[in-house]
Amino acid sequence: MHNDLSDIVGLAVGHAQHERLASGVSAIVFERPAVASVCVLGGAPGGRDTGLLEPEMTVETVDAILLSGGSAFGLDAAGGAQAALAAAGRGFAVGPVRVPIVPQAILFDLLNGGDKNWGSRSPYWDLGRLAAERALAGHDASLGSVGAGLGATTATLKGGIGAASAETRSGLHVAAMMVVNAIGTATMGDTPHFWAAPYERKSEFGGRGWPASLPPGALTLRIKGHAAEPATTIGIVVTDARLSKSQAKRLAIMAQDGLARAIRPAHAPMDGDTIFAAGTGEKPLGEPMPNLTELGMLAGDCVARAIARGIHEAKALPFPGSLPDWKSRFMGLDPRSGFRSE
């Protein structure tokens, strides 16, 4: 397994970003329309076509999911992605017309130091088109400061895109990709230890483990800016199981548990924490109750691991006063103690 979305057959990821803008877009494009739903637990979400993903709504499947920076300006990206998908002949058939279904979530990265003076037309339509075209051309497994993660930050460290995957006892696969732009922190106080440490596999985010005791101040509230500054962690979990829309909804709900395990605080009033869930339908779910329960548990674990990996793989932005990235701040530490070696 590759420990990212490529472990799920039937999809590809594409990224597009603008370095001077310090923002970008990531597209998850399905080879065939996938059953999908969403769970929104942040108090200040931004999204497009998320309402159609509720189980009682008519449209059952989506062509792609879009994750974007730019706050509400970033919602233009879905139009660009739709254009790329329409050119490829994708979309929900309405008579002779096809309408690509591309739900989207956005994050707030407008105060990260990048040049946001784009004039009368935001660049996100073009970034969305390019991200979708790249996904149609092949999978990009890049992590860290790429696509929607380019401009992402947390309260103390640079944020970014992370991914993780797992396999159930019955052979089903589930994977998560998260864009970490949290109002809070993914690490404990001023140490390199991640809140997600108990779920780490094969030292995927540094292998620092859980400290012998909580560091001083670890439980103190740490947030970026002030409580009124928007943030948001967004992402997707995907399984190769065949799901109904209501089962995808439950998977998205359970996946949100991983966000709360990895970030402190989570689901705050100015967060827009949103997680999509989709099933590509490559394998039968099997016995629904135990198998969906295990998928949901592992989806939460993958979300927590992906969040930590997003921080671990990020690179600091090249602007004065930018937050440090995890590796530049902590790679000189003794992993056994969490303190700088002499």
Secondary structure as GFF3:
##gff-version 3
##sequence-region A 1 342
A	DSSP	three_ten_helix	5	7	.	.	.	ID=ss1
A	DSSP	beta_strand	11	18	.	.	.	ID=ss2
A	DSSP	beta_strand	23	40	.	.	.	ID=ss3
A	DSSP	beta_strand	47	48	.	.	.	ID=ss4
A	DSSP	three_ten_helix	51	53	.	.	.	ID=ss5
A	DSSP	beta_strand	61	68	.	.	.	ID=ss6
A	DSSP	three_ten_helix	71	76	.	.	.	ID=ss7
A	DSSP	alpha_helix	77	87	.	.	.	ID=ss8
A	DSSP	beta_strand	92	94	.	.	.	ID=ss9
A	DSSP	beta_strand	97	99	.	.	.	ID=ss10
A	DSSP	beta_strand	104	106	.	.	.	ID=ss11
A	DSSP	alpha_helix	124	137	.	.	.	ID=ss12
A	DSSP	three_ten_helix	147	149	.	.	.	ID=ss13
A	DSSP	beta_strand	161	167	.	.	.	ID=ss14
A	DSSP	beta_strand	173	179	.	.	.	ID=ss15
A	DSSP	three_ten_helix	197	199	.	.	.	ID=ss16
A	DSSP	beta_strand	234	241	.	.	.	ID=ss17
A	DSSP	alpha_helix	245	262	.	.	.	ID=ss18
A	DSSP	beta_strand	274	283	.	.	.	ID=ss19
A	DSSP	alpha_helix	288	313	.	.	.	ID=ss20
A	DSSP	alpha_helix	326	330	.	.	.	ID=ss21
###
